[in-house]
Amino acid sequence: MQAYISALNYVDRIGKLCATDPSVSTYMFSAKALADPEDFAFLAVGCTVEFTLENGKVRNLQPATLRSVDEVARYSMPDSVSFESGHLRDGYEILDVGRLRLSKMSRDVNKARAELASLCRSLGGNTLLEVTERQEQRTAMAYAFIFHIVQGYVAVAGRPDAQGNMDASDLLSSINHQEIKRRGQQHENKAAGKIALKLLGGVLLLCFAVGYIYSTFLH
């Protein structure tokens, strides 16, 4: 079968194929589909390939061309942050991904999405991967409020473009991994603090109950 590569993720070493026949579905593949998995690093979006299917999985992937070791890949950047439910962005190559999931919460889902997109930009990314959205009910002063929580992994993607103004080294140094790590640790500390407060509350309640029983029935 023939197809062309429509998306790549160099971090997770996966990609997507679009068959030249539009009536045929798209196919996901991993580096293992290549005779030499190390060749994955030299694939490019738009490259034509031949492959076979075995139990619905891509096998024997043979690219028509590979980037040379000396080739400096150039990229053009997307105009806006893309929210992707999976690990790929159509038409783009994912070069770097933050290792911690980030989130934003608001009573307005559009505001939560806008704030997460802004955070992604501030951390050097232009794509959010594995995006999830969920609702959470919280109460205050006997009132219940619905909050929308949007989460995703910050990533940087580029569209192969010989006239692009960015190269791979630019994109690979784009994401602020230290700040992402700091935010992750901050979130863990907050979660640990909440657990500690709940445990303390339970201990105090138990002490109160023991004191009440002692003073009422045993004293």
C-alpha positions in Angstrom: 0.0 0.0 0.0 1.1 3.6 -0.6 0.6 6.6 1.6 2.2 9.8 2.8 3.2 10.8 6.3 0.7 13.4 7.6 2.0 13.8 11.2 5.0 12.9 13.3 5.9 12.9 17.0 9.6 12.5 17.4 9.4 12.3 21.2 7.0 9.3 21.3 8.2 8.0 18.0 4.8 7.7 16.4 3.2 9.0 13.3 0.2 9.0 11.0 -0.2 7.9 7.4 -2.8 9.1 4.9 -3.4 6.8 2.0 -3.1 8.2 -1.5 -6.6 6.7 -2.0 -9.0 9.0 -0.1 -11.4 6.1 0.4 -8.9 4.4 2.6 -8.6 5.2 6.3 -5.6 6.8 8.0 -3.2 4.6 9.9 -1.1 5.1 13.0 2.4 3.7 13.1 5.4 3.6 15.4 9.2 3.4 14.9 8.9 -0.4 15.1 7.2 -0.5 11.7 10.5 0.5 10.1 13.2 -2.1 9.2 15.5 0.1 11.2 13.6 1.9 14.0 16.5 4.5 14.2 15.4 5.8 10.8 12.4 7.3 12.5 14.5 10.4 13.3 15.0 11.0 9.6 11.3 10.8 8.5 9.5 13.9 7.5 5.9 15.0 7.1 4.9 14.8 3.5 7.2 11.9 2.7 5.7 9.1 0.6 5.9 5.5 1.9 5.0 2.0 1.1 3.8 -0.4 3.8 1.8 -3.6 4.5 -0.9 -4.2 7.0 -0.8 -7.1 9.4 -3.9 -7.5 11.7 -4.6 -3.8 11.1 -1.1 -2.7 12.1 1.4 -1.0 9.8 4.4 -3.2 9.0 7.4 -3.1 6.6 7.2 0.7 6.3 9.5 1.8 3.5 10.0 5.6 3.1 10.8 6.9 -0.4 13.3 9.3 1.1 14.9 10.1 4.4 16.5 13.3 5.7 20.2 13.1 5.6 22.3 13.4 8.8 23.6 16.8 7.6 20.3 18.2 6.6 19.0 21.1 8.7 15.2 20.8 8.8 13.4 24.2 8.7 9.9 24.9 10.0 7.2 27.4 9.9 5.2 28.0 13.0 1.4 27.7 13.6 -0.6 30.9 14.2 -2.4 29.6 17.2 -2.2 26.9 19.9 -3.9 23.7 18.8 -5.8 21.4 21.3 -5.2 17.8 20.4 -6.8 14.8 22.0 -3.9 12.5 21.0 -0.2 12.7 20.5 -0.1 14.3 17.0 -1.0 17.5 15.2 -1.9 17.0 11.5 0.6 18.5 9.1 3.1 19.1 11.8 6.1 17.4 13.4 6.2 17.3 17.2 9.8 17.9 18.3 9.5 18.4 22.1 6.9 17.7 24.8 6.7 18.7 28.5 6.6 15.7 30.8 4.0 17.0 33.2 0.3 17.6 32.5 -0.8 21.2 33.1 -4.3 22.5 33.8 -6.5 25.5 34.1 -9.9 25.8 35.8 -12.7 28.2 35.4 -16.5 28.4 35.6 -16.3 29.3 31.8 -14.9 26.5 29.7 -13.7 28.9 27.0 -11.9 30.9 29.6 -10.2 27.8 30.9 -9.1 26.9 27.4 -7.9 30.4 26.7 -5.8 30.5 29.9 -4.3 27.1 29.2 -3.4 28.2 25.6 -1.8 31.3 27.1 0.2 29.3 29.6 1.3 27.0 26.8 2.6 30.0 24.9 4.4 31.4 27.9 6.2 28.1 28.4 7.4 28.1 24.8 4.9 25.7 23.3 2.4 26.0 20.5 0.4 22.8 20.8 -1.4 21.0 23.6 -1.4 17.2 23.5 -3.7 14.6 25.2 -6.1 17.4 26.1 -9.0 16.4 28.4 -11.9 18.5 29.7 -14.0 17.6 32.8 -16.4 19.2 35.1 -16.2 19.4 38.9 -18.8 20.6 41.4 -17.7 22.7 44.3 -19.7 24.3 47.1 -19.3 27.5 49.0 -21.8 29.2 51.4 -24.4 26.5 50.6 -24.2 27.2 46.9 -23.0 24.7 44.3 -20.8 25.8 41.4 -19.7 23.9 38.3 -16.1 24.4 37.3 -14.5 23.3 34.0 -11.0 21.8 34.2 -8.9 21.7 31.0 -5.6 19.7 31.0 -2.9 18.9 28.5 0.8 18.5 27.8 2.7 21.5 26.4 4.4 20.6 23.1 6.2 22.4 20.3 5.4 21.6 16.7 6.6 22.8 13.3 5.4 22.5 9.8 8.3 21.4 7.4 9.0 24.5 5.2 12.2 25.1 3.3 11.6 28.8 3.7 10.7 28.6 7.4 12.4 30.9 9.8 13.0 28.2 12.5 15.1 25.1 12.5 15.0 22.0 14.7 17.6 23.4 17.2 15.3 26.5 17.8 12.3 24.3 18.5 14.2 21.9 20.7 15.2 24.7 23.0 11.8 26.4 23.0 10.0 24.7 26.0 10.8 25.9 29.5 11.1 22.4 31.1 12.3 23.8 34.4 9.2 26.0 34.8 7.0 23.0 34.0 8.8 20.9 36.6 8.4 23.7 39.2 4.7 24.0 38.5 4.3 20.2 38.8 6.1 20.2 42.2 4.0 23.2 43.3 0.9 21.2 42.4 2.1 18.1 44.3 2.9 20.3 47.4 -0.6 21.7 47.4 -2.1 18.3 47.1 0.0 17.0 50.0 -1.0 20.0 52.0 -4.7 19.3 51.5 -4.2 15.7 52.5 -2.3 16.8 55.7 -5.2 19.2 56.6 -7.8 16.4 56.1 -5.7 14.1 58.3 -5.3 16.8 61.0 -9.1 17.4 60.8 -9.8 13.7 61.3 -7.4 13.5 64.3 -8.9 16.6 65.9 -12.4 15.2 65.4 -11.4 11.9 67.0 -9.8 13.7 70.0 -13.0 15.7 70.4 -15.1 12.5 70.2 -12.9 10.7 72.8 -13.0 13.7 75.1 -16.8 14.0 74.8 -17.3 10.3 75.6 -14.9 10.5 78.5 -16.5 13.6 80.0 -20.1 12.4 79.4 -20.0 8.7 80.3 -16.8 7.9 82.2 -16.2 10.9 84.3 
